[in-house]
Amino acid sequence: MTQVLFLGLMFAAMYFLMIAPQRKKQKEHEKMLKAIGPGDEIVTAGGVFGQVVSVKEDRLVVRIAENTRVELGRSFVSTVAKKADGEKK
């Protein structure tokens, strides 16, 4: 009986130390992706900085250099460096 209790406590500890924080981080990232709008400066997973020109359902059109625009899947955005309203992250 003590072994079952020990295994249960180990699982609970692993959940609270590893799984719960990862879920919280994933929800924050999804919220950040939904809040991206035109004018925001983003950093891609590959380290490319760019400015969002337009937003499509599952993609973003990003200006990475003068006269250079690329379409980028939302899931490839790592962080928002600067919001369009001037708020820095």
Buried (B, 14 or more C-beta within 10 A) or exposed (E): EEEEEEEEEEEEEEEEEEEEEEEEEEEEBEEBBEEBBEEBBBBBEEEBEBBBBEBEEEBBBBBEEEEEBBEBEBEBBBEBBBBBEEEEE
